Amino acid sequence: MKLRRKSLAVAAGIVLALGIPVLVLFSRSPVLIITDFSFISIYGENRIRLEALQSSLELFRPVKPVVIADEAGEDILLFAVTQASSRPYCVIFPLRFAGTAKLYREQRPETPVVLLEGRFPVDTGNPAAFSIPGYNSGDYYIYTTDIDADFYLAGVAAAALDGDKNGTVVVFCDYLIQREAREALLRGLNARNKYLETHFFNSFSQYSAISDLSCVILAGSGAEYLEKSSEIPVIYFTWLDPSLLPNDVTLVFNDSPWVQAVPAVRMAAAGTTKGRIQSKMKNIPAGKTSKDYSLTPKDFRTKSLKRQQMI
């Protein structure tokens, strides 16, 4: 009997020790991330759940999505945010929700508002700078994807994929980031003592077949290339669920709000109003097959184009 009581006491102590941190975590004010059903359809609901849990553990506070219907008006979105939490730690808005961020900031000036610009900051012509008073005055925490770091690592990866072939690297990316991307990519190649020929295109329509390809990099354009199934390694800057990507895709760079949430919150807490956040890289196992065999190469392009429109 004494042994049983002792065992129960130990078990109760373990449960209490584990339960207190969980209770404390969920009692803290949450981080809210605004999203919609279009994003969920390309990113994956289970993937969001997992990354929300990981972010919650890293920040030791709840990280919660605020999901709204596609094309919902700013008043509906604002209502959804205020209903999700009366006193959030901060609210993260992808740039496409900049209008709602402005309204929320006006109503809740005490709550930090984080805007994630993605790969296209306001100084490249993004209209948010002209539509939101105080956009560049420190009223908002504004973070951009680190193009320099991402393309440097893409260059290092492309050099590794080339092996001893000494072939050609083709890059599809928006002209707004092409200069910075080119410089960073070449530095990455040179870091591996590779001096490969590189071609940059703004769209797939500019591309013509190149026989000695070593690697193809898709960064915001050129998703049509995935229809070719050329067996050339592809480095893909995308939010698509990796389990749904074609087998040619070898490496993924992900700069989604869920990947950027933890560094964004930490930078905001430190008082850093502007900064860059590196994407998260994920290697795709060789021979991977899609979990959804009903998807076609055209579906990949459609989903990728939807992702570009969301930004």
SERO-493804 format. One record per residue (C-alpha): residue number from 1; y negated, x, z. Coordinates in steps of 0.1 Angstrom, whole numbers, padded with zeros to 4 digits, always signed. Each point is the difference from the previous one (the first is absolute). Layout:
N
+-----+-------+-------+-------+
:   n :     Y :     X :     Z :
+-----+-------+-------+-------+
: NUM :     Y :     X :     Z :
...
+-----+-------+-------+-------+
***
This chain:
311
+-----+-------+-------+-------+
:   n :     Y :     X :     Z :
+-----+-------+-------+-------+
:   1 : +0000 : +0000 : +0000 :
:   2 : -0024 : +0028 : +0009 :
:   3 : +0008 : +0018 : -0033 :
:   4 : -0007 : -0032 : -0019 :
:   5 : -0033 : -0005 : +0017 :
:   6 : -0009 : +0036 : -0006 :
:   7 : +0009 : -0004 : -0037 :
:   8 : -0021 : -0031 : -0002 :
:   9 : -0030 : +0017 : +0016 :
:  10 : +0003 : +0029 : -0024 :
:  11 : +0002 : -0024 : -0030 :
:  12 : -0030 : -0020 : +0013 :
:  13 : -0020 : +0033 : +0004 :
:  14 : +0008 : +0010 : -0036 :
:  15 : -0010 : -0034 : -0013 :
:  16 : -0032 : +0001 : +0020 :
:  17 : -0008 : +0035 : -0011 :
:  18 : +0005 : -0010 : -0037 :
:  19 : -0017 : -0033 : +0003 :
:  20 : -0033 : +0011 : +0016 :
:  21 : -0011 : +0021 : -0029 :
:  22 : +0009 : -0028 : -0024 :
:  23 : -0020 : -0025 : +0020 :
:  24 : -0030 : +0024 : +0002 :
:  25 : +0002 : +0006 : -0038 :
:  26 : -0001 : -0037 : -0008 :
:  27 : -0027 : -0007 : +0025 :
:  28 : -0024 : +0023 : -0017 :
:  29 : -0025 : -0012 : -0026 :
:  30 : +0016 : +0001 : -0035 :
:  31 : -0009 : +0017 : -0032 :
:  32 : -0002 : -0026 : -0028 :
:  33 : +0007 : +0008 : -0037 :
:  34 : -0011 : -0025 : -0026 :
:  35 : +0025 : -0007 : -0028 :
:  36 : +0011 : -0027 : -0024 :
:  37 : +0032 : -0013 : -0016 :
:  38 : -0006 : +0021 : -0032 :
:  39 : +0001 : +0031 : +0021 :
:  40 : +0031 : -0011 : +0019 :
:  41 : +0018 : -0008 : -0033 :
:  42 : -0003 : +0036 : -0013 :
:  43 : +0002 : +0018 : +0034 :
:  44 : +0029 : -0018 : +0016 :
:  45 : -0001 : -0022 : +0031 :
:  46 : +0026 : +0020 : +0019 :
:  47 : -0018 : +0032 : -0008 :
:  48 : -0032 : -0014 : +0015 :
:  49 : +0019 : -0010 : +0032 :
:  50 : +0014 : +0035 : +0003 :
:  51 : -0033 : +0017 : -0005 :
:  52 : -0018 : -0024 : +0023 :
:  53 : +0025 : +0010 : +0027 :
:  54 : -0003 : +0037 : -0007 :
:  55 : -0038 : -0003 : +0001 :
:  56 : +0001 : -0020 : +0032 :
:  57 : +0021 : +0027 : +0017 :
:  58 : -0023 : +0028 : -0012 :
:  59 : -0032 : -0017 : +0010 :
:  60 : +0016 : -0016 : +0031 :
:  61 : -0016 : -0033 : -0008 :
:  62 : +0011 : -0029 : -0023 :
:  63 : -0006 : +0004 : -0037 :
:  64 : +0000 : -0035 : -0016 :
:  65 : -0003 : -0012 : -0035 :
:  66 : -0024 : -0029 : -0008 :
:  67 : +0015 : -0016 : -0030 :
:  68 : -0020 : -0024 : -0022 :
:  69 : +0007 : -0018 : -0032 :
:  70 : -0010 : +0016 : -0032 :
:  71 : -0035 : -0008 : -0012 :
:  72 : -0009 : -0015 : +0034 :
:  73 : -0037 : -0004 : +0006 :
:  74 : -0019 : +0022 : +0024 :
:  75 : -0004 : -0028 : +0025 :
:  76 : +0037 : -0005 : +0002 :
:  77 : +0007 : +0037 : +0003 :
:  78 : -0026 : +0003 : +0027 :
:  79 : +0016 : -0029 : +0019 :
:  80 : +0034 : +0016 : -0003 :
:  81 : -0013 : +0033 : +0014 :
:  82 : -0018 : -0016 : +0030 :
:  83 : +0031 : -0021 : +0007 :
:  84 : +0023 : +0031 : +0000 :
:  85 : -0018 : +0015 : +0029 :
:  86 : -0032 : -0008 : +0019 :
:  87 : -0005 : +0036 : +0011 :
:  88 : +0017 : +0024 : -0024 :
:  89 : -0002 : +0038 : +0005 :
:  90 : -0011 : +0003 : -0037 :
:  91 : +0005 : -0019 : -0033 :
:  92 : +0011 : +0018 : -0031 :
:  93 : -0011 : -0014 : -0033 :
:  94 : +0011 : +0013 : -0034 :
:  95 : -0030 : +0002 : -0022 :
:  96 : +0007 : -0031 : -0020 :
:  97 : -0008 : -0019 : +0032 :
:  98 : -0034 : +0017 : +0004 :
:  99 : -0019 : -0033 : +0000 :
: 100 : +0020 : -0014 : +0029 :
: 101 : -0004 : +0033 : +0018 :
: 102 : -0038 : -0005 : -0002 :
: 103 : +0002 : -0035 : +0014 :
: 104 : +0023 : +0011 : +0028 :
: 105 : -0022 : +0029 : +0009 :
: 106 : -0030 : -0023 : +0002 :
: 107 : +0019 : -0024 : +0024 :
: 108 : +0018 : +0027 : +0020 :
: 109 : -0023 : +0031 : +0001 :
: 110 : +0019 : +0013 : +0030 :
: 111 : +0033 : +0003 : -0019 :
: 112 : +0005 : +0031 : -0022 :
: 113 : +0005 : -0009 : -0037 :
: 114 : +0019 : +0024 : -0021 :
: 115 : -0002 : +0000 : -0038 :
: 116 : +0027 : +0018 : -0020 :
: 117 : -0014 : +0009 : -0035 :
: 118 : +0032 : +0013 : -0015 :
: 119 : -0004 : +0026 : -0028 :
: 120 : -0033 : -0014 : -0012 :
: 121 : -0029 : +0007 : +0024 :
: 122 : -0033 : -0017 : -0003 :
: 123 : -0017 : +0030 : -0015 :
: 124 : +0021 : -0006 : -0032 :
: 125 : -0016 : -0033 : -0005 :
: 126 : +0018 : -0023 : +0024 :
: 127 : -0021 : -0031 : +0004 :
: 128 : +0006 : -0003 : +0038 :
: 129 : -0029 : +0024 : +0007 :
: 130 : -0024 : -0024 : -0017 :
: 131 : +0013 : -0032 : +0015 :
: 132 : +0003 : +0010 : +0037 :
: 133 : -0031 : +0008 : +0020 :
: 134 : +0006 : +0031 : +0022 :
: 135 : +0030 : +0011 : -0020 :
: 136 : -0010 : +0036 : +0001 :
: 137 : -0020 : -0001 : +0033 :
: 138 : +0028 : +0004 : +0024 :
: 139 : +0005 : -0038 : +0007 :
: 140 : +0035 : +0003 : -0016 :
: 141 : +0028 : +0026 : +0003 :
: 142 : +0007 : +0009 : -0037 :
: 143 : +0030 : +0020 : -0010 :
: 144 : +0011 : +0011 : -0034 :
: 145 : +0033 : +0013 : -0013 :
: 146 : +0001 : +0038 : -0001 :
: 147 : +0002 : +0006 : -0037 :
: 148 : -0002 : +0038 : +0003 :
: 149 : +0028 : +0003 : +0025 :
: 150 : +0022 : -0026 : -0018 :
: 151 : -0003 : +0016 : -0034 :
: 152 : +0004 : +0035 : +0014 :
: 153 : +0034 : -0010 : +0014 :
: 154 : +0008 : -0018 : -0032 :
: 155 : -0006 : +0033 : -0018 :
: 156 : +0023 : +0018 : +0024 :
: 157 : +0027 : -0026 : -0005 :
: 158 : -0004 : +0001 : -0038 :
: 159 : +0004 : +0038 : +0001 :
: 160 : +0032 : -0004 : +0019 :
: 161 : +0013 : -0027 : -0023 :
: 162 : -0007 : +0022 : -0030 :
: 163 : +0024 : +0027 : +0012 :
: 164 : +0003 : +0027 : -0027 :
: 165 : -0008 : -0024 : -0029 :
: 166 : -0037 : +0009 : -0003 :
: 167 : -0007 : -0033 : -0016 :
: 168 : -0029 : -0024 : +0000 :
: 169 : -0014 : -0023 : +0027 :
: 170 : -0015 : -0034 : -0010 :
: 171 : -0024 : -0018 : +0024 :
: 172 : -0012 : -0036 : -0003 :
: 173 : -0029 : -0007 : +0022 :
: 174 : -0034 : -0018 : +0000 :
: 175 : -0028 : +0020 : -0016 :
: 176 : -0021 : -0004 : +0032 :
: 177 : +0023 : +0024 : +0019 :
: 178 : +0012 : +0021 : -0029 :
: 179 : -0021 : +0031 : +0006 :
: 180 : +0008 : +0003 : +0037 :
: 181 : +0037 : -0008 : -0007 :
: 182 : +0003 : +0026 : -0027 :
: 183 : -0015 : +0027 : +0021 :
: 184 : +0022 : -0008 : +0030 :
: 185 : +0031 : -0003 : -0022 :
: 186 : -0006 : +0034 : -0016 :
: 187 : -0004 : +0016 : +0034 :
: 188 : +0033 : -0015 : +0011 :
: 189 : +0018 : +0014 : -0031 :
: 190 : -0016 : +0034 : +0004 :
: 191 : +0011 : +0001 : +0036 :
: 192 : +0035 : +0001 : -0013 :
: 193 : -0009 : +0025 : -0027 :
: 194 : +0003 : -0026 : -0027 :
: 195 : -0025 : -0002 : -0028 :
: 196 : +0013 : -0030 : -0018 :
: 197 : -0017 : -0018 : -0028 :
: 198 : -0015 : -0033 : +0013 :
: 199 : -0012 : -0031 : -0019 :
: 200 : -0021 : -0027 : +0017 :
: 201 : -0002 : -0036 : -0014 :
: 202 : -0020 : -0029 : +0012 :
: 203 : +0024 : -0026 : -0014 :
: 204 : +0035 : -0001 : -0016 :
: 205 : -0015 : -0009 : -0033 :
: 206 : -0014 : +0035 : -0003 :
: 207 : +0034 : +0016 : +0005 :
: 208 : +0023 : +0013 : -0028 :
: 209 : +0034 : +0014 : +0006 :
: 210 : +0003 : +0036 : +0013 :
: 211 : +0033 : +0017 : -0005 :
: 212 : +0000 : +0026 : +0028 :
: 213 : -0010 : -0022 : +0029 :
: 214 : +0008 : +0013 : +0035 :
: 215 : -0017 : -0027 : +0020 :
: 216 : -0021 : -0032 : -0003 :
: 217 : -0025 : -0010 : +0026 :
: 218 : -0011 : -0036 : +0002 :
: 219 : -0031 : -0006 : +0021 :
: 220 : -0016 : -0033 : -0006 :
: 221 : +0007 : -0003 : -0037 :
: 222 : +0028 : +0006 : -0025 :
: 223 : +0026 : -0023 : +0017 :
: 224 : +0012 : -0009 : -0035 :
: 225 : +0016 : +0034 : -0001 :
: 226 : +0028 : -0013 : +0023 :
: 227 : +0013 : -0022 : -0028 :
: 228 : +0011 : +0032 : -0018 :
: 229 : +0028 : +0010 : +0025 :
: 230 : -0004 : +0035 : -0014 :
: 231 : +0019 : +0017 : +0029 :
: 232 : -0031 : +0022 : +0006 :
: 233 : -0009 : +0003 : +0037 :
: 234 : -0029 : -0023 : +0009 :
: 235 : -0025 : +0005 : +0029 :
: 236 : -0014 : -0035 : +0007 :
: 237 : -0031 : -0009 : +0020 :
: 238 : +0010 : -0035 : +0009 :
: 239 : +0004 : -0026 : +0027 :
: 240 : +0031 : -0015 : -0015 :
: 241 : +0031 : -0001 : +0022 :
: 242 : +0019 : +0033 : -0009 :
: 243 : +0033 : -0019 : +0000 :
: 244 : -0013 : -0019 : -0031 :
: 245 : -0011 : +0030 : -0020 :
: 246 : +0018 : +0013 : -0032 :
: 247 : +0023 : +0030 : +0005 :
: 248 : -0025 : +0023 : -0019 :
: 249 : -0024 : -0002 : +0030 :
: 250 : +0006 : +0031 : +0022 :
: 251 : -0029 : +0000 : +0024 :
: 252 : -0024 : -0027 : +0012 :
: 253 : -0035 : +0004 : +0014 :
: 254 : -0009 : -0031 : +0021 :
: 255 : -0037 : -0006 : +0011 :
: 256 : +0005 : -0036 : +0011 :
: 257 : -0020 : -0014 : +0030 :
: 258 : +0033 : +0002 : +0021 :
: 259 : +0003 : +0037 : -0006 :
: 260 : -0036 : +0007 : +0006 :
: 261 : -0003 : -0023 : +0031 :
: 262 : +0009 : +0026 : +0027 :
: 263 : -0023 : +0028 : -0012 :
: 264 : -0028 : -0025 : -0008 :
: 265 : +0001 : -0014 : +0036 :
: 266 : +0001 : +0034 : +0015 :
: 267 : -0030 : +0012 : -0021 :
: 268 : -0019 : -0031 : +0009 :
: 269 : +0007 : +0005 : +0037 :
: 270 : -0013 : +0035 : -0003 :
: 271 : -0032 : -0013 : -0015 :
: 272 : +0006 : +0013 : -0035 :
: 273 : -0018 : -0025 : -0023 :
: 274 : +0012 : +0016 : -0033 :
: 275 : +0030 : +0020 : -0010 :
: 276 : +0030 : +0005 : -0022 :
: 277 : +0036 : -0009 : +0007 :
: 278 : +0030 : +0016 : -0016 :
: 279 : +0027 : -0022 : -0016 :
: 280 : +0035 : -0001 : +0013 :
: 281 : +0026 : +0017 : -0022 :
: 282 : +0035 : -0013 : -0003 :
: 283 : +0028 : +0017 : -0019 :
: 284 : +0022 : -0024 : -0020 :
: 285 : +0037 : +0009 : +0001 :
: 286 : +0015 : +0009 : -0034 :
: 287 : +0022 : -0027 : -0015 :
: 288 : -0017 : -0027 : +0020 :
: 289 : +0005 : -0035 : -0014 :
: 290 : -0022 : -0030 : +0004 :
: 291 : +0010 : -0026 : +0026 :
: 292 : -0012 : -0027 : -0023 :
: 293 : +0019 : +0003 : -0033 :
: 294 : -0020 : -0029 : -0015 :
: 295 : -0031 : +0022 : -0002 :
: 296 : -0008 : +0015 : -0034 :
: 297 : -0023 : +0029 : -0010 :
: 298 : -0026 : -0026 : -0009 :
: 299 : +0001 : -0013 : +0035 :
: 300 : -0008 : +0034 : +0014 :
: 301 : -0030 : +0002 : -0023 :
: 302 : -0012 : -0035 : +0010 :
: 303 : +0003 : +0007 : +0037 :
: 304 : -0018 : +0034 : -0005 :
: 305 : -0028 : -0017 : -0019 :
: 306 : -0003 : -0026 : +0028 :
: 307 : -0003 : +0028 : +0025 :
: 308 : -0029 : +0016 : -0020 :
: 309 : -0018 : -0034 : -0002 :
: 310 : +0004 : -0004 : +0038 :
: 311 : -0020 : +0031 : +0006 :
+-----+-------+-------+-------+
***
